[in-house]
Amino acid sequence: MEILKKEKNKILKNLNIDDTYFEPKFDCPICKDTGYVQNGNIYSICNCMKQKLFDIEYNKSNIGNIEKDNFDNFNVNLYSDKIDEAMYSSNISPRDNIKNIKNIALDFIKNFNNPESKNLLFIGNTGLGKTFLSNAIANEILKLGKTVLYQTAPNMLDTIINYRFNKESDSSVYQNILETDLLIIDDLGTETLNSMKFTELFNVINSRILNQNHHITKTIISTNLSLQDLSQTYDERIFSRFVGYYDICRFFGEDIRFKNK
């Protein structure tokens, strides 16, 4: 056996192959692709399995471009380097502005596990890269073994209302909204508003902030509304959470969707 082992090691060395070459390669090193993690005698579902279920049940095609929408493909040159203070109410160019936002996004990823770091609020017109950047962040957060849940504001609030009225029997939907590591709420401001939806939106935003005491949860909210529109549309409780617990990133410039063809 010793002679055979030495012969094998010699062959592997000549082929530049180390001992780990024949070990199984797992997509998830945490659960070793079983979908479950053991802690003593207790088994719990792994985040990789949770994410697959999220993608099937909720995310569907909403973050379907996540492989393409990443920081490697983030082209700041699509944004103008011309300063137009009269048009954009800013003394920097759209290109410098998006560079600043990109740095904020990278800091958000780097400090995701820090309970003191803020959430993100993306405001600005359509076609300025809010969804792309949200997907790029989601891509990196998934690499950290975290769960990401994508919801449009109308669908999320309708789901919660259905749950409240027992139209949705599965309470895990509501719990996932509250407890997923990263919740992306897109199209805030397009929902039909009433007092009940105001209350539920506040509960989601506030509960996820409070969850940071024992489980770090972060939120990215994207909206076409301006900061002034948000203050006029939502009550003081919601708006104060935006101001106090979110880094507010204002996107401006020309629609880049036509430049990216």
Backbone bond lengths (Angstrom), bond angles and torsions (degrees), N, CA, C in turn:
res aa  C-N    CA-C-N  psi(-1)  N-CA   C-N-CA  omega(-1)  CA-C   N-CA-C  phi
1 M - - - 1.466 - - 1.532 110.56 -
2 E 1.338 115.98 -42.24 1.455 119.14 -179.50 1.523 111.22 -63.85
3 I 1.341 115.21 -39.41 1.472 119.56 178.79 1.528 110.16 -63.29
4 L 1.341 115.50 -43.55 1.467 120.28 179.66 1.533 111.05 -64.87
5 K 1.347 117.52 -40.51 1.467 121.25 178.96 1.520 110.49 -62.01
6 K 1.331 116.10 -43.49 1.459 119.69 179.60 1.520 111.19 -64.53
7 E 1.342 114.83 -39.98 1.465 118.91 178.69 1.528 110.84 -64.95
8 K 1.347 115.62 -41.48 1.462 120.15 178.63 1.528 110.52 -63.01
9 N 1.314 117.46 -46.86 1.457 121.46 -178.82 1.524 111.21 -62.68
10 K 1.323 116.37 -35.69 1.457 120.13 178.37 1.524 110.79 -65.62
11 I 1.346 115.71 -43.49 1.473 120.49 178.67 1.533 110.50 -62.36
12 L 1.363 115.59 -45.91 1.468 120.03 -179.35 1.521 110.86 -62.43
13 K 1.328 116.60 -40.15 1.456 120.20 -179.82 1.521 110.87 -64.32
14 N 1.359 116.34 -40.91 1.470 120.23 178.70 1.526 111.57 -64.50
15 L 1.341 115.53 -28.14 1.474 120.65 179.51 1.525 112.37 -92.37
16 N 1.357 116.80 3.94 1.469 122.08 -177.52 1.523 111.99 57.41
17 I 1.313 116.15 40.59 1.466 122.46 178.96 1.525 108.48 -113.44
18 D 1.346 117.15 128.67 1.461 119.18 179.27 1.532 110.09 -93.93
19 D 1.327 115.42 177.91 1.465 120.82 -174.31 1.525 113.02 -65.63
20 T 1.336 117.14 -22.34 1.474 120.06 -176.87 1.532 112.47 -80.53
21 Y 1.315 117.09 -6.89 1.462 120.57 -175.38 1.524 111.82 -58.85
22 F 1.331 116.85 -36.06 1.462 120.75 -175.04 1.536 112.73 -92.46
23 E 1.333 116.62 1.57 1.458 119.10 177.02 1.527 109.56 -78.39
24 P 1.335 117.77 149.08 1.472 120.10 -179.74 1.519 111.21 -64.16
25 K 1.324 116.61 143.93 1.461 123.13 178.76 1.528 108.20 -103.65
26 F 1.325 116.06 112.60 1.458 120.94 -176.53 1.530 110.85 -97.05
27 D 1.331 116.16 141.30 1.463 120.28 172.82 1.522 110.04 -67.58
28 C 1.315 116.33 -36.44 1.463 121.00 178.39 1.528 108.90 -118.23
29 P 1.321 117.64 108.49 1.468 119.66 -179.06 1.526 112.95 -71.78
30 I 1.345 116.58 -16.00 1.468 120.05 -177.20 1.533 110.63 -73.09
31 C 1.342 116.36 -51.57 1.473 120.18 -177.24 1.521 112.30 -104.16
32 K 1.351 116.66 -2.20 1.474 122.13 -176.84 1.525 111.04 54.82
33 D 1.341 114.46 42.55 1.471 124.12 174.22 1.530 113.80 64.68
34 T 1.328 117.37 18.33 1.466 119.46 175.40 1.516 111.38 -85.77
35 G 1.337 117.00 -23.17 1.457 121.10 -177.44 1.516 113.65 90.07
36 Y 1.327 116.94 -5.80 1.466 120.19 -177.14 1.526 110.36 -135.38
37 V 1.331 114.84 148.31 1.452 122.04 179.60 1.524 108.68 -117.89
38 Q 1.326 115.99 133.99 1.464 120.73 -178.62 1.523 110.19 -100.10
39 N 1.330 115.09 130.31 1.460 121.96 174.34 1.517 107.21 -128.25
40 G 1.326 116.10 94.13 1.457 120.12 -172.55 1.521 109.62 71.49
41 N 1.327 115.65 -123.89 1.461 120.30 177.27 1.526 112.61 -96.79
42 I 1.328 116.32 6.19 1.467 121.04 -176.29 1.522 109.54 -106.00
43 Y 1.323 115.71 130.94 1.459 121.93 175.32 1.528 109.25 -107.32
44 S 1.308 116.28 134.76 1.462 120.82 176.71 1.521 109.20 -129.37
45 I 1.323 115.91 154.49 1.458 120.54 -177.84 1.524 109.77 -70.37
46 C 1.302 116.28 136.37 1.460 121.81 -178.30 1.530 110.16 -77.73
47 N 1.335 115.94 154.25 1.461 120.31 179.61 1.522 112.58 -60.82
48 C 1.338 117.34 -30.74 1.465 119.40 179.91 1.526 110.74 -65.31
49 M 1.345 116.00 -38.34 1.458 120.28 177.09 1.524 111.25 -70.37
50 K 1.346 115.70 -41.39 1.470 119.60 176.94 1.520 110.32 -56.59
51 Q 1.352 115.78 -44.13 1.453 119.38 -177.53 1.525 111.64 -64.82
52 K 1.319 117.52 -39.51 1.460 119.88 177.69 1.524 110.87 -63.03
53 L 1.321 116.81 -39.22 1.464 120.77 177.65 1.527 110.75 -67.67
54 F 1.340 116.76 -39.81 1.466 120.52 176.41 1.527 110.36 -59.62
55 D 1.348 115.48 -45.13 1.458 119.82 -177.32 1.528 111.43 -62.95
56 I 1.334 116.37 -38.42 1.462 120.60 -179.19 1.522 111.21 -73.20
57 E 1.336 115.68 -45.72 1.457 120.61 -170.24 1.527 113.58 -85.40
58 Y 1.340 116.66 -39.69 1.463 119.14 -171.72 1.522 113.54 -117.32
59 N 1.335 116.62 -51.81 1.460 118.94 -171.86 1.516 112.79 -67.95
60 K 1.356 115.20 -39.87 1.458 121.92 179.28 1.530 109.77 44.39
61 S 1.338 117.16 -120.70 1.469 119.17 -176.44 1.517 111.82 -92.43
62 N 1.337 118.20 2.78 1.456 119.97 -174.72 1.517 112.57 -63.02
63 I 1.329 116.76 -38.17 1.461 119.23 177.04 1.525 109.35 -115.70
64 G 1.328 114.72 38.33 1.458 120.15 -177.85 1.515 113.39 -67.31
65 N 1.345 117.74 -22.19 1.460 120.77 -179.60 1.520 112.24 -93.61
66 I 1.320 116.31 17.87 1.462 119.04 -172.38 1.520 112.07 -63.55
67 E 1.331 118.11 -30.19 1.466 119.91 178.24 1.529 111.04 -69.09
68 K 1.323 116.14 -33.81 1.463 120.57 -179.08 1.524 111.60 -86.05
69 D 1.325 115.63 -36.35 1.467 120.22 -178.52 1.526 109.49 -82.69
70 N 1.301 116.25 85.30 1.458 120.71 -179.32 1.527 109.20 -138.46
71 F 1.331 115.81 171.45 1.460 119.64 -174.70 1.524 112.40 -68.47
72 D 1.323 118.02 -23.98 1.459 120.14 176.21 1.525 111.26 -64.55
73 N 1.331 116.32 -30.54 1.465 121.11 -179.31 1.523 112.31 -99.57
74 F 1.321 116.64 10.28 1.464 121.14 -178.18 1.526 108.95 -82.18
75 N 1.322 116.69 105.21 1.460 122.30 -172.63 1.529 110.29 -104.49
76 V 1.319 116.30 101.44 1.472 120.39 -179.22 1.523 111.39 -69.99
77 N 1.337 117.50 -17.62 1.461 120.43 -178.55 1.524 112.79 -72.40
78 L 1.336 116.95 -8.80 1.458 119.78 173.95 1.532 111.52 -71.69
79 Y 1.321 115.40 -15.96 1.461 120.78 -179.39 1.528 109.67 -96.55
80 S 1.304 115.57 142.80 1.460 121.14 -177.80 1.529 111.08 -66.99
81 D 1.355 115.60 144.59 1.458 120.13 175.84 1.526 111.61 -98.40
82 K 1.343 115.80 12.09 1.457 121.40 179.70 1.531 110.52 -90.51
83 I 1.317 116.17 134.30 1.461 121.35 176.80 1.520 108.64 -87.30
84 D 1.335 116.05 126.12 1.465 121.53 177.08 1.528 107.38 -134.29
85 E 1.312 115.32 83.48 1.458 120.64 -174.34 1.517 111.78 -64.67
86 A 1.333 116.60 -32.82 1.461 120.01 -179.83 1.529 111.18 -66.93
87 M 1.318 117.03 -38.50 1.468 120.48 -177.06 1.529 111.97 -81.99
88 Y 1.324 117.07 -41.55 1.463 120.15 -171.04 1.530 114.26 -107.16
89 S 1.326 116.66 -1.59 1.473 121.40 -179.33 1.517 111.12 53.18
90 S 1.328 115.44 44.70 1.458 121.00 179.93 1.513 109.32 -149.86
91 N 1.328 115.56 144.96 1.467 120.14 179.54 1.524 112.43 -94.28
92 I 1.341 116.50 13.10 1.467 120.78 172.91 1.523 108.81 -123.34
93 S 1.319 116.16 162.04 1.467 120.97 -178.48 1.523 110.25 -78.67
94 P 1.354 117.66 160.16 1.461 120.26 173.77 1.521 112.94 -55.45
95 R 1.352 117.38 -33.51 1.464 120.36 -179.16 1.526 110.96 -68.97
96 D 1.319 116.67 -45.12 1.469 119.22 177.96 1.522 110.49 -65.84
97 N 1.312 115.72 -34.40 1.474 119.46 179.28 1.527 110.98 -65.07
98 I 1.336 116.83 -44.72 1.463 119.14 -178.33 1.530 110.39 -70.18
99 K 1.323 118.33 -29.35 1.465 120.60 174.39 1.525 110.15 -63.52
100 N 1.339 115.84 -41.66 1.465 119.98 178.03 1.529 110.85 -63.25
101 I 1.345 115.71 -42.39 1.464 120.08 179.65 1.528 110.84 -65.31
102 K 1.332 116.11 -39.31 1.466 119.71 177.76 1.526 110.65 -60.08
103 N 1.332 117.10 -42.30 1.463 120.93 179.14 1.529 111.04 -64.41
104 I 1.332 116.42 -38.13 1.464 120.50 176.78 1.527 109.77 -62.96
105 A 1.339 115.86 -41.70 1.470 120.65 179.35 1.525 111.05 -63.64
106 L 1.326 117.13 -41.99 1.469 120.60 179.71 1.531 110.92 -66.21
107 D 1.324 116.65 -37.31 1.463 120.20 175.61 1.520 111.13 -65.91
108 F 1.330 115.95 -36.77 1.467 121.05 177.57 1.523 110.37 -59.76
109 I 1.334 116.53 -43.82 1.470 121.28 178.89 1.530 110.22 -66.99
110 K 1.314 116.04 -46.92 1.464 121.16 -177.57 1.527 111.40 -60.42
111 N 1.326 116.98 -38.54 1.471 121.59 -175.72 1.518 112.85 -104.30
112 F 1.333 116.23 23.78 1.462 119.72 -175.42 1.526 111.94 -57.74
113 N 1.320 117.26 -37.18 1.464 121.07 -177.71 1.528 113.50 -83.82
114 N 1.302 116.38 2.17 1.462 120.67 177.58 1.535 109.29 -89.64
115 P 1.331 118.21 114.89 1.466 119.95 -177.43 1.525 113.40 -64.50
116 E 1.336 117.10 -16.34 1.460 120.48 -179.17 1.532 112.68 -85.90
117 S 1.332 117.32 -16.82 1.463 119.37 -179.07 1.521 110.49 -74.07
118 K 1.318 115.60 150.18 1.461 120.76 -171.55 1.526 112.76 -88.19
119 N 1.332 114.15 165.89 1.457 122.36 172.32 1.532 108.42 -80.64
120 L 1.327 116.91 -177.94 1.466 120.99 -178.76 1.526 111.00 -123.50
121 L 1.327 115.35 135.82 1.463 121.96 173.74 1.520 107.57 -122.54
122 F 1.346 116.65 113.60 1.459 122.81 179.01 1.526 109.12 -98.24
123 I 1.318 116.90 119.85 1.454 120.84 178.23 1.525 109.32 -122.90
124 G 1.339 115.84 148.53 1.459 120.34 179.74 1.516 111.19 146.67
125 N 1.315 115.90 168.61 1.456 121.87 -177.89 1.533 111.19 -67.87
126 T 1.324 115.34 168.99 1.458 120.44 178.25 1.531 110.35 -68.68
127 G 1.328 115.99 153.76 1.458 120.83 174.58 1.509 114.67 79.89
128 L 1.328 117.39 21.19 1.462 119.86 -178.51 1.528 112.80 -112.79
129 G 1.348 116.40 4.04 1.464 119.14 173.14 1.512 115.54 100.73
130 K 1.324 118.48 11.69 1.472 120.32 -179.14 1.526 111.20 -64.53
131 T 1.335 116.52 -46.82 1.464 120.23 -179.75 1.521 111.19 -67.92
132 F 1.323 116.99 -40.39 1.465 121.04 178.46 1.519 110.32 -58.49
133 L 1.328 116.65 -47.30 1.455 120.30 -177.49 1.529 111.13 -67.85
134 S 1.335 116.67 -36.78 1.472 120.22 175.81 1.521 110.49 -60.07
135 N 1.336 116.42 -43.45 1.466 120.79 178.99 1.523 111.70 -66.86
136 A 1.333 116.27 -38.78 1.470 119.78 178.86 1.524 110.53 -62.98
137 I 1.324 116.48 -40.41 1.466 120.48 177.09 1.525 109.64 -65.88
138 A 1.330 116.53 -45.35 1.466 120.66 179.35 1.521 110.86 -57.15
139 N 1.321 115.96 -40.67 1.468 121.39 179.47 1.525 110.89 -57.71
140 E 1.326 116.42 -43.90 1.467 120.23 -179.06 1.521 112.03 -72.99
141 I 1.321 116.97 -36.19 1.468 120.69 179.75 1.528 110.13 -67.01
142 L 1.321 117.30 -36.53 1.465 120.71 176.68 1.524 110.71 -63.47
143 K 1.328 117.23 -35.27 1.467 121.00 178.62 1.520 111.23 -65.26
144 L 1.327 116.63 -22.50 1.462 120.99 178.80 1.524 111.93 -83.61
145 G 1.342 116.30 1.71 1.457 120.09 -179.49 1.513 113.29 81.94
146 K 1.334 116.53 16.63 1.464 121.23 179.47 1.529 109.83 -91.95
147 T 1.331 115.56 165.52 1.463 120.81 176.01 1.531 109.63 -99.34
148 V 1.322 115.48 144.17 1.464 122.02 -179.93 1.529 108.61 -128.37
149 L 1.311 116.11 127.06 1.462 121.72 178.16 1.516 108.81 -120.05
150 Y 1.333 116.27 124.10 1.463 122.08 -179.98 1.518 109.20 -104.10
151 Q 1.341 115.98 130.96 1.463 120.93 177.60 1.523 109.03 -142.28
152 T 1.315 117.35 136.80 1.456 118.51 166.00 1.522 107.14 -78.45
153 A 1.310 116.82 150.48 1.466 120.42 -177.47 1.535 112.14 -58.12
154 P 1.348 119.59 -44.33 1.466 119.02 178.97 1.527 112.73 -61.19
155 N 1.341 117.37 -46.55 1.465 120.13 -178.83 1.517 111.70 -65.11
156 M 1.326 116.30 -41.61 1.456 119.77 -179.02 1.519 111.46 -62.01
157 L 1.319 116.90 -47.41 1.462 119.97 -177.59 1.526 111.40 -69.43
158 D 1.339 117.28 -36.78 1.469 119.51 175.64 1.521 110.84 -63.40
159 T 1.350 116.72 -39.67 1.462 120.91 177.84 1.518 111.04 -61.43
160 I 1.327 116.05 -43.28 1.461 120.41 -179.24 1.525 111.03 -66.89
161 I 1.322 116.67 -42.48 1.476 120.16 179.13 1.521 109.97 -62.57
162 N 1.329 117.42 -43.22 1.466 120.69 177.44 1.527 110.93 -59.77
163 Y 1.332 115.39 -39.72 1.462 119.72 178.07 1.526 110.69 -64.28
164 R 1.319 116.85 -42.05 1.462 121.01 -179.30 1.532 111.55 -63.18
165 F 1.318 115.71 -34.53 1.465 119.88 -179.39 1.526 111.81 -95.72
166 N 1.347 115.46 15.12 1.465 121.77 176.55 1.523 113.29 64.02
167 K 1.327 116.76 19.35 1.460 119.23 174.22 1.526 110.15 -78.52
168 E 1.294 115.45 -22.41 1.465 121.18 176.93 1.520 107.16 -114.58
169 S 1.312 117.07 107.68 1.456 121.24 -173.09 1.528 113.31 -76.52
170 D 1.324 117.11 -22.13 1.451 120.85 -175.60 1.526 109.80 -84.71
171 S 1.317 116.91 103.33 1.463 120.89 -178.18 1.520 112.10 -70.10
172 S 1.333 117.31 -15.32 1.465 120.02 -178.18 1.523 111.32 -64.62
173 V 1.342 117.36 -26.00 1.462 120.42 178.35 1.519 109.33 -59.74
174 Y 1.310 115.65 -49.07 1.460 120.53 -179.56 1.521 110.73 -65.58
175 Q 1.315 117.18 -42.26 1.456 121.40 -179.87 1.521 111.43 -63.57
176 N 1.335 116.34 -38.20 1.459 119.56 178.78 1.521 111.38 -64.54
177 I 1.317 117.44 -37.73 1.462 121.29 177.38 1.520 110.35 -61.47
178 L 1.315 116.03 -39.91 1.460 120.64 -178.26 1.524 112.77 -77.44
179 E 1.333 117.79 -32.63 1.458 120.24 -166.44 1.524 115.86 -111.76
180 T 1.353 118.52 -10.55 1.461 118.02 179.43 1.523 110.21 -59.64
181 D 1.323 117.29 148.35 1.466 120.49 -175.32 1.524 111.62 -59.30
182 L 1.333 116.29 -48.88 1.465 120.37 177.88 1.523 109.08 -125.47
183 L 1.313 115.90 120.91 1.466 121.81 174.93 1.522 108.29 -107.23
184 I 1.333 116.30 124.91 1.460 121.73 176.10 1.524 107.81 -106.69
185 I 1.327 116.20 116.90 1.463 121.54 177.67 1.522 107.65 -107.17
186 D 1.304 116.33 111.70 1.463 121.64 -177.16 1.528 109.85 -101.29
187 D 1.328 115.65 156.53 1.470 122.75 173.42 1.526 113.02 61.05
188 L 1.333 117.58 35.73 1.458 118.75 174.45 1.523 108.98 -61.77
189 G 1.317 115.82 133.70 1.454 120.71 -178.48 1.515 113.43 105.56
190 T 1.352 116.93 -10.36 1.463 120.08 178.04 1.524 111.35 -95.65
191 E 1.346 116.75 -5.81 1.458 120.48 -179.80 1.533 110.77 -76.83
192 T 1.330 116.48 152.78 1.460 121.62 172.02 1.520 108.12 -76.69
193 L 1.312 116.29 122.08 1.457 119.90 -170.63 1.522 112.36 -96.63
194 N 1.307 115.21 142.62 1.463 122.97 169.31 1.525 106.80 -152.26
195 S 1.315 116.67 174.56 1.463 120.35 -174.16 1.524 112.00 -61.82
196 M 1.334 117.21 -34.77 1.460 119.87 -179.07 1.521 110.80 -68.76
197 K 1.328 117.15 -40.34 1.459 120.26 179.37 1.529 111.13 -69.18
198 F 1.340 116.59 -35.62 1.451 119.48 173.40 1.531 110.02 -56.19
199 T 1.323 115.03 -47.23 1.468 120.73 -177.83 1.517 111.18 -62.80
200 E 1.335 116.85 -45.22 1.464 120.06 -177.65 1.527 111.87 -68.67
201 L 1.335 116.72 -36.67 1.462 119.53 177.22 1.525 109.98 -63.85
202 F 1.320 116.53 -43.08 1.465 120.00 177.25 1.530 110.68 -61.82
203 N 1.326 116.84 -42.35 1.465 120.57 -179.52 1.524 111.32 -60.01
204 V 1.345 116.48 -43.15 1.463 120.12 -179.97 1.526 110.46 -64.16
205 I 1.328 116.15 -50.51 1.461 120.56 -177.50 1.525 110.65 -62.50
206 N 1.317 116.71 -46.96 1.455 121.10 -176.18 1.526 111.92 -70.35
207 S 1.330 116.46 -41.13 1.464 120.17 -178.95 1.515 111.25 -63.41
208 R 1.329 116.89 -38.25 1.464 119.69 -179.41 1.531 110.68 -71.43
209 I 1.311 117.70 -28.74 1.462 120.07 173.58 1.525 110.07 -69.41
210 L 1.317 117.00 -44.90 1.465 121.40 -179.40 1.517 111.86 -67.51
211 N 1.332 117.72 -28.90 1.465 121.65 -179.90 1.515 111.96 -61.28
212 Q 1.318 117.42 -19.51 1.457 119.77 -176.54 1.531 111.72 -65.76
213 N 1.309 117.70 -12.49 1.462 119.91 178.83 1.528 111.50 -68.65
214 H 1.342 117.43 -31.57 1.460 119.33 -178.36 1.525 113.26 -131.25
215 H 1.311 117.34 -14.36 1.470 121.41 177.75 1.518 107.25 -150.75
216 I 1.310 116.15 117.29 1.460 120.24 -173.69 1.527 110.14 -73.05
217 T 1.314 116.01 117.58 1.457 121.92 176.97 1.523 108.36 -126.79
218 K 1.311 116.03 134.99 1.455 121.33 179.88 1.528 109.58 -122.80
219 T 1.334 114.49 156.84 1.461 120.54 -175.65 1.516 110.00 -134.40
220 I 1.326 115.95 138.97 1.466 122.41 169.89 1.527 107.46 -116.69
221 I 1.311 116.38 124.74 1.463 121.28 178.45 1.513 108.21 -116.31
222 S 1.325 115.94 132.43 1.458 122.17 -179.97 1.526 109.12 -120.24
223 T 1.334 116.22 135.13 1.463 120.14 -177.77 1.519 110.63 -149.71
224 N 1.331 116.09 151.02 1.461 121.42 173.68 1.523 111.52 -87.64
225 L 1.317 116.96 -5.21 1.449 121.25 -179.39 1.523 110.98 -78.09
226 S 1.307 116.15 149.43 1.455 120.66 173.90 1.522 109.10 -79.73
227 L 1.319 115.90 169.80 1.459 119.94 178.99 1.525 110.75 -62.07
228 Q 1.327 115.83 -38.14 1.461 119.76 177.75 1.526 111.05 -65.64
229 D 1.345 116.47 -41.02 1.468 120.25 177.62 1.525 110.81 -61.64
230 L 1.335 116.78 -40.28 1.463 120.52 179.64 1.525 110.88 -62.35
231 S 1.343 116.04 -41.56 1.464 119.61 -179.04 1.519 111.71 -66.25
232 Q 1.339 116.57 -28.96 1.460 120.71 -179.44 1.526 112.65 -87.70
233 T 1.352 116.51 -24.97 1.462 121.13 -176.30 1.521 111.92 -85.58
234 Y 1.344 116.08 -40.11 1.466 120.58 -174.75 1.524 110.37 -110.20
235 D 1.327 114.89 153.49 1.458 118.17 -175.48 1.531 111.11 -71.42
236 E 1.313 114.77 172.94 1.463 120.95 -172.92 1.525 112.08 -62.21
237 R 1.326 117.27 -33.49 1.469 120.04 -178.76 1.521 110.84 -62.28
238 I 1.333 116.35 -46.60 1.466 120.49 -179.09 1.521 110.42 -68.25
239 F 1.341 116.62 -46.97 1.463 119.84 -176.61 1.527 111.17 -63.61
240 S 1.324 117.07 -36.25 1.464 119.99 179.55 1.522 111.05 -65.20
241 R 1.341 117.44 -32.39 1.467 120.48 176.55 1.522 110.03 -67.07
242 F 1.339 117.01 -39.68 1.460 120.11 177.09 1.528 110.82 -59.38
243 V 1.319 115.61 -47.89 1.460 120.69 -175.76 1.528 111.22 -68.67
244 G 1.334 117.00 -38.11 1.454 120.17 -173.78 1.511 115.51 -87.13
245 Y 1.334 117.79 -29.29 1.471 119.99 -170.47 1.530 113.55 -122.19
246 Y 1.327 117.98 7.26 1.466 121.00 -178.68 1.524 110.34 -128.41
247 D 1.334 115.60 140.26 1.456 120.57 165.71 1.527 106.84 -81.21
248 I 1.317 116.03 119.01 1.469 121.37 -174.96 1.525 109.11 -92.55
249 C 1.323 116.28 118.33 1.466 122.74 -178.15 1.523 108.69 -112.81
250 R 1.335 115.88 116.04 1.463 119.87 179.80 1.522 109.69 -97.75
251 F 1.334 115.80 118.35 1.455 122.44 177.40 1.533 108.83 -89.25
252 F 1.314 116.55 134.38 1.470 118.95 174.84 1.521 109.79 -148.25
253 G 1.312 115.43 162.37 1.460 121.88 -177.66 1.516 110.97 131.78
254 E 1.327 116.01 -165.24 1.456 121.77 178.52 1.526 110.03 -88.01
255 D 1.313 115.76 155.27 1.465 122.13 178.62 1.528 108.87 -60.01
256 I 1.353 116.05 117.87 1.470 119.26 -175.71 1.520 112.23 -88.44
257 R 1.341 117.73 -6.54 1.463 118.88 -177.49 1.522 111.86 -62.91
258 F 1.320 116.64 -33.63 1.466 119.43 -179.18 1.532 111.56 -79.39
259 K 1.337 116.28 -21.28 1.465 120.30 178.66 1.505 111.37 -81.72
260 N 1.330 116.44 -18.29 1.462 121.58 -173.72 1.510 112.56 -95.00
261 K 1.337 117.54 6.28 1.468 120.78 -179.73 1.514 110.65 -77.53
